[in-house]
């Protein structure tokens, strides 16, 4: 970590005083030699670089809604650095072309330009995701005292050693090491506060001793406008203006679920041993061995898994969690090709909760029996206890439906301490049966959707410290 901080400090000096670079210095990212001589920028040889940004991506001085936004400043610095490298390489490509040399050097420069352009595209996607996340967080309130996107975090290990990094998806920073959201340390500190003690998967213990915000909203700004605008990539803003999915829209909604695509399903299944879900899916294998012949789905790697802060407890496995069925994924997944998953995805998006923050489980991990008895409920509650031991960072649970509420209550009787710190949000199941207009009145359907929306939003606020 210290070595990388040293490299980043060197990078900061290069970015801050590029004109003072020594002649002949090696550029580690492009494998080219920089020169103190000025270089005439040649006409673009490859795709034109687009450096314009929409309103949401304006830098600090241009966006009146924020007192500051360090993350966007850093995005701009890295973009400028990559753009400058591309222009330098393009000039050298022109020199090769004019000199009649289109072989080794030209191809090497061309390959480097393509890689840098890919980095620029990744950087633009990262910026869009950050802006959407930032606006969602800004709607809930100040973020000065808890770790969110762009936060500068100082941690201390048991031996007293300290490290400081910025939580970001950017590859580079001019001052600090960068740590991604999905890395072990990023997942451990995300949404934590100063004084919180966390454990890494490898067993290292650390304490958060300092947090500096990456952005701050101007105190005179009306925060509700963040939920009313449509930030690029922000599902919260788009969902907020759309009606709640109903059974009458099943075909259209299911067609939009990603597990309708076999390639996507196969990729999910291949990644079922990813670090964030490996222990849970090993537990699924254990339950399967204890119940031969009973289907128990794995947990999709898209979830936060063992790092999740929110549990959505459902009833039992639906048909599309079984790979033996048409378009079945073999997993509990928000992208399963059924209306239950599509509706739950809607309410989570409306609440501003990302799939990486949650994990889903079934009150009955196996198909629930008919009838259910005290003994069958007890077996399900015992399995739920085992699951909760694998998800120590849970802060909230949404109890979807009667069965989930009943098994959860029994689980607390069996082990009163295991869920003491988890706040409960009981509501309806997201199944389309609860909102079938052929069987339910319009008033009842409205009540169901209103309660689901309110409970998911309340759970989202709990996660975000509101």
C-alpha positions in Angstrom: 0.0 0.0 0.0 2.8 2.4 0.9 4.5 1.6 -2.4 1.4 2.5 -4.3 1.0 5.8 -2.4 4.5 6.6 -3.4 3.7 6.0 -7.0 0.6 8.1 -6.8 2.5 10.9 -5.2 4.9 10.7 -8.1 1.9 10.9 -10.4 0.6 13.9 -8.6 3.8 15.7 -9.2 3.7 14.8 -12.9 0.1 16.0 -13.2 0.7 19.2 -11.3 3.9 20.3 -13.1 3.9 18.5 -16.4 6.1 21.1 -18.1 8.9 20.4 -15.6 9.2 16.7 -16.5 12.7 15.6 -17.3 13.5 14.9 -20.9 13.5 11.2 -21.7 11.4 10.2 -18.7 9.5 6.9 -19.2 5.7 7.0 -19.1 4.7 3.8 -17.3 1.2 3.7 -18.7 1.9 4.2 -22.4 5.5 2.9 -22.6 6.5 6.0 -24.5 9.2 8.5 -23.9 8.1 12.1 -23.1 10.0 15.1 -24.1 10.3 18.6 -22.8 10.0 19.9 -26.4 6.6 21.1 -27.6 4.7 18.8 -29.9 2.3 19.9 -32.5 -1.0 18.1 -32.1 -1.8 16.3 -35.3 -5.3 15.8 -36.7 -6.9 12.8 -35.0 -5.9 9.5 -36.3 -8.5 7.5 -34.3 -11.9 8.3 -32.8 -12.4 11.9 -31.9 -12.2 12.5 -28.1 -15.4 13.8 -26.6 -14.6 15.9 -23.5 -17.9 17.6 -23.1 -20.1 16.8 -20.1 -23.8 17.2 -19.2 -25.0 19.4 -16.4 -24.7 16.7 -13.8 -21.0 16.2 -14.5 -19.9 19.9 -14.2 -17.0 20.6 -12.0 -17.3 22.3 -8.6 -17.0 25.9 -9.7 -19.7 25.4 -12.4 -22.3 23.5 -10.4 -24.2 25.8 -7.9 -25.8 22.9 -6.1 -22.6 21.8 -4.4 -20.1 23.6 -2.2 -17.5 21.2 -3.6 -17.2 17.9 -5.4 -13.7 16.5 -5.2 -14.6 13.4 -7.0 -15.6 15.2 -10.2 -12.4 17.3 -10.0 -10.3 14.2 -9.9 -12.3 12.7 -12.8 -11.4 15.8 -14.8 -7.7 15.6 -13.9 -7.4 12.0 -14.9 -9.4 12.6 -18.1 -7.1 15.5 -19.0 -4.1 13.4 -18.4 -5.4 10.5 -20.6 -6.4 13.0 -23.3 -3.0 14.6 -23.3 -1.3 11.2 -23.7 -3.6 10.3 -26.6 -2.8 13.6 -28.4 0.9 13.0 -27.9 0.7 9.5 -29.3 -1.5 10.7 -32.2 1.2 13.2 -33.1 3.8 10.5 -33.1 1.6 8.3 -35.3 1.4 11.2 -37.8 5.2 11.5 -37.7 5.5 7.8 -38.5 3.0 8.1 -41.3 4.7 11.2 -42.8 8.0 9.4 -42.6 6.7 6.4 -44.4 7.2 4.2 -41.3 3.9 2.4 -40.7 5.2 -0.8 -39.2 6.4 -1.5 -35.6 6.3 2.0 -34.0 3.0 3.0 -35.7 1.3 -0.1 -34.6 2.6 0.2 -31.1 1.4 3.8 -30.8 -2.0 2.8 -32.3 -2.4 0.0 -29.8 -1.6 2.4 -26.9 -4.1 4.9 -28.2 -6.8 2.3 -28.3 -6.1 1.2 -24.7 -6.2 4.8 -23.5 -9.5 5.5 -25.3 -10.9 2.4 -23.5 -9.7 3.9 -20.2 -11.4 7.2 -21.1 -14.7 5.3 -21.8 -14.4 3.4 -18.5 -13.8 6.7 -16.8 -16.9 8.3 -18.3 -19.0 5.3 -17.2 -17.5 5.6 -13.7 -18.3 9.3 -13.6 -21.9 8.7 -14.6 -22.3 6.0 -11.9 -20.8 8.3 -9.3 -23.1 11.2 -10.2 -26.2 9.0 -10.0 -25.0 7.6 -6.6 -24.0 11.1 -5.4 -27.4 12.6 -6.2 -29.2 9.7 -4.5 -27.1 10.2 -1.3 -27.5 14.0 -1.5 -31.3 13.5 -1.3 -31.0 11.8 2.1 -28.9 14.4 3.9 -25.3 15.2 4.8 -22.6 12.6 4.1 -19.8 14.2 6.1 -19.6 11.5 8.9 -20.1 8.2 7.0 -18.3 6.5 4.2 -19.8 6.9 0.7 -18.6 7.4 -2.8 -15.7 9.8 -2.9 -15.1 9.7 0.8 -11.5 10.0 2.0 -11.1 7.3 4.7 -8.3 6.8 7.3 -8.2 3.4 8.9 -6.1 2.1 11.7 -4.9 -1.6 12.2 -4.5 -3.3 15.6 -0.7 -2.6 15.4 -1.4 1.1 15.2 -0.5 1.4 11.5 -2.7 3.9 9.6 -3.6 4.1 5.9 -5.6 6.7 4.0 -7.5 6.1 0.7 -10.4 7.4 -1.3 -13.4 5.2 -2.0 -13.8 5.5 -5.8 -14.1 3.5 -9.0 -11.4 5.8 -10.6 -8.1 4.1 -11.3 -6.0 7.1 -10.2 -6.0 9.9 -7.7 -3.6 12.8 -7.3 -3.3 12.5 -3.5 -4.5 9.1 -2.2 -4.6 5.5 -3.0 -7.9 4.5 -4.7 -10.0 1.6 -3.3 -13.0 0.4 -5.3 -16.5 -0.1 -3.8 -16.5 -3.9 -4.4 -13.0 -4.6 -3.1 -12.8 -6.4 0.3 -11.8 -3.2 2.2 -14.2 -1.0 0.2 -17.1 -3.3 1.0 -16.1 -3.4 4.7 -15.9 0.4 5.3 -18.8 1.5 3.0 -21.6 3.3 5.0 -19.6 3.0 8.2 -18.8 5.9 10.6 -15.7 7.0 12.6 -15.1 4.6 15.4 -16.7 1.6 13.7 -14.6 -1.5 13.9 -14.7 -3.8 10.8 -13.1 -7.1 9.8 -11.7 -8.0 6.4 -12.4 -11.4 4.8 -8.7 -12.4 5.5 -9.3 -11.7 9.2 -7.6 -8.4 9.6 -9.3 -6.1 12.1 -9.3 -2.3 11.6 -11.0 0.8 12.9 -12.2 3.8 11.0 -10.5 6.8 12.5 -11.2 9.6 10.0 -13.6 10.5 7.2 -13.5 13.5 4.9 -16.4 14.0 2.5 -15.8 13.8 -1.2 -18.7 16.3 -1.8 -21.0 18.6 0.1 -24.3 20.0 -1.0 -24.8 23.8 -0.7 -26.8 24.3 2.5 -29.3 26.4 0.6 -30.1 23.7 -1.9 -33.5 22.0 -1.9 -32.5 18.3 -1.6 -35.8 17.0 -3.2 -34.6 18.2 -6.6 -32.1 15.3 -6.6 -34.9 12.9 -6.7 -36.8 14.8 -9.3 -34.0 15.0 -11.8 -32.8 12.2 -14.0 -29.1 11.7 -13.5 -27.3 9.5 -16.1 -27.7 5.8 -15.1 -29.8 6.7 -12.0 -32.5 4.1 -11.7 -34.0 6.0 -8.7 -35.0 9.0 -10.8 -36.4 7.0 -13.6 -38.4 4.6 -11.4 -39.8 7.4 -9.4 -41.8 8.7 -12.3 -43.0 5.3 -13.6 -46.1 3.4 -12.3 -45.7 0.3 -10.1 -45.4 -2.8 -12.3 -48.6 -4.8 -12.4 -49.7 -8.3 -13.6 -51.1 -6.8 -16.8 -47.5 -5.8 -17.8 -46.0 -9.2 -17.0 -44.8 -10.1 -20.6 -43.1 -6.7 -21.1 -41.5 -6.7 -17.7 -40.3 -10.3 -17.8 -38.8 -9.7 -21.3 -36.7 -6.9 -19.7 -35.3 -9.1 -17.0 -31.7 -10.1 -17.8 -32.1 -13.7 -16.9 -34.2 -14.1 -20.0 -30.8 -14.2 -21.7 -29.0 -17.6 -21.4 -25.6 -16.0 -21.7 -26.4 -13.9 -18.7 -27.7 -16.8 -16.7 -24.7 -18.9 -17.5 -22.3 -16.1 -16.4 -24.1 -15.8 -13.1 -23.9 -19.5 -12.4 -20.2 -19.6 -13.3 -19.6 -16.9 -10.7 -21.5 -18.5 -7.9 -18.2 -19.0 -6.0 -17.3 -15.3 -6.1 -15.9 -14.1 -2.7 -18.9 -12.1 -1.7 -21.3 -15.2 -2.0 -19.0 -18.2 -1.7 -19.7 -18.9 1.9 -23.4 -18.5 1.5 -23.5 -20.8 -1.5 -21.4 -23.3 0.3 -24.1 -23.2 3.0 -26.6 -23.9 0.3 -24.7 -27.0 -0.7 -24.7 -28.1 3.0 -28.5 -27.6 3.2 -28.9 -29.5 -0.1 -26.9 -32.4 1.4 -29.2 -32.4 4.4 -32.3 -32.5 2.2 -31.6 -34.8 -0.7 -34.0 -34.1 -3.6 -35.1 -30.7 -2.3 -34.2 -27.8 -4.6 -32.5 -24.9 -2.9 -31.2 -22.0 -5.2 -27.9 -20.4 -4.9 -27.4 -16.6 -4.3 -26.5 -14.6 -7.3 -23.0 -12.9 -7.2 -24.6 -9.6 -8.1 -25.8 -9.3 -4.5 -23.6 -7.9 -1.7 -23.7 -11.3 -0.1 -21.7 -11.6 3.1 -21.1 -7.8 3.0 -24.8 -6.9 2.6 -26.5 -4.3 4.9 -30.1 -5.2 3.9 -31.8 -8.6 3.8 -35.0 -9.0 1.7 -36.6 -12.1 3.1 -39.0 -13.8 0.7 -41.2 -16.8 1.1 -39.7 -19.8 -0.8 -38.0 -20.5 -4.1 -40.0 -19.4 -7.2 -40.1 -21.4 -10.4 -37.5 -19.2 -12.2 -34.9 -19.8 -9.5 -34.7 -23.4 -10.7 -32.5 -24.0 -13.7 -34.6 -27.0 -14.7 -37.4 -24.6 -15.7 -37.6 -22.5 -18.8 -35.3 -19.4 -18.3 -34.6 -20.6 -14.8 -31.3 -19.3 -13.4 -30.7 -21.7 -10.5 -30.3 -18.7 -8.3 -32.1 -16.1 -6.2 -31.6 -13.0 -8.4 -33.3 -9.7 -9.0 -33.0 -10.3 -12.7 -34.9 -13.6 -12.7 -37.5 -13.8 -15.5 -40.5 -13.4 -13.3 -42.8 -10.6 -12.1 -41.9 -11.1 -8.4 -38.3 -10.2 -9.1 -39.2 -7.4 -11.5 -41.5 -5.8 -8.8 -38.9 -6.2 -6.1 -36.3 -4.6 -8.4 -38.7 -1.7 -8.9 -39.2 -1.0 -5.2 -35.5 -1.2 -4.5 -34.7 1.2 -7.3 -37.4 3.5 -6.1 -35.8 3.5 -2.6 -32.3 4.1 -4.1 -31.0 0.8 -2.9 -28.4 -0.9 -5.1 -28.2 -4.7 -5.5 -24.7 -4.6 -4.0 -26.1 -3.4 -0.7 -28.5 -6.3 -0.3 -28.8 -10.0 -0.1 -32.0 -12.1 -0.6 -33.0 -15.3 1.2 -36.1 -17.4 1.5 -37.9 -18.0 4.8 -38.2 -21.6 3.5 -34.9 -22.1 1.5 -36.6 -25.1 -0.1 -40.1 -25.3 -1.5 -42.5 -24.8 1.4 -44.5 -27.8 2.4 -48.3 -28.0 2.4 -49.4 -27.7 5.1 -46.8 -25.8 7.1 -46.5 -26.9 10.7 -44.6 -25.7 13.8 -42.0 -28.3 13.0 -41.5 -27.3 9.4 -41.4 -23.6 10.4 -38.8 -24.5 13.1 -36.6 -26.2 10.5 -36.8 -23.1 8.3 -36.0 -20.9 11.2 -32.9 -22.9 12.1 -31.7 -22.6 8.5 -32.3 -18.9 8.7 -30.1 -18.7 11.8 -27.3 -20.3 9.9 -27.7 -17.8 7.1 -27.6 -14.8 9.5 -24.3 -16.1 10.9 -22.8 -15.6 7.4 -24.1 -12.0 7.0 -22.8 -10.1 10.1 -23.1 -6.6 8.5 -26.9 -6.7 8.2 -28.6 -3.5 9.5 -32.2 -4.1 8.2 -34.5 -6.8 6.9 -37.6 -6.4 4.7 -40.1 -9.2 5.6 -42.0 -9.8 2.4 -45.2 -11.7 3.2 -46.9 -13.7 5.9 -44.5 -16.7 5.8 -41.4 -14.5 6.0 -42.8 -12.6 9.0 -43.8 -15.9 10.8 -40.4 -17.7 10.3 -38.5 -14.5 11.3 -40.5 -14.3 14.5 -39.8 -17.9 15.3 -36.1 -17.5 14.5 -35.9 -14.7 17.1 -37.3 -17.0 19.7 -34.8 -19.7 18.9 -31.9 -17.2 19.1 -32.9 -13.9 20.6 -29.4 -12.4 20.1 -28.7 -13.1 16.5 -30.9 -10.4 15.0 -30.9 -7.8 17.9 -29.2 -5.1 15.8 -31.3 -5.7 12.7 -34.3 -3.4 12.2 -37.4 -4.9 10.7 -39.7 -3.6 7.9 -42.6 -6.0 7.6 -44.7 -5.6 4.4 -46.4 -7.6 1.6 -44.8 -10.1 -0.8 -43.9 -8.6 -4.2 -45.7 -11.5 -5.9 -48.1 -10.5 -8.7 -50.8 -12.5 -7.0 -51.1 -9.8 -4.4 -51.9 -7.2 -7.0 -53.9 -9.3 -9.5 -56.8 -7.1 -10.6 -58.9 -10.2 -11.4 -58.8 -11.1 -7.8 -58.1 -7.9 -5.9 -59.9 -4.5 -5.7 -58.2 -1.4 -7.0 -58.1 -0.1 -3.4 -56.4 -3.2 -2.1 -53.8 -3.1 -4.8 -53.1 0.5 -4.1 -52.7 -0.2 -0.4 -50.3 -3.1 -1.2 -48.1 -1.0 -3.5 -48.1 2.0 -1.2 -47.0 -0.1 1.8 -44.3 -1.9 -0.2 -43.0 1.5 -1.5 -43.0 3.0 2.0 -41.2 0.1 3.6 -38.5 -0.2 1.0 -37.9 3.5 1.1 -37.7 3.4 4.9 -35.2 0.5 4.7 -33.2 2.5 2.2 -33.1 5.5 4.5 -31.9 3.2 7.3 -29.0 2.0 5.2 -28.1 5.5 4.2 -28.0 6.8 7.8 -31.1 8.9 7.5 
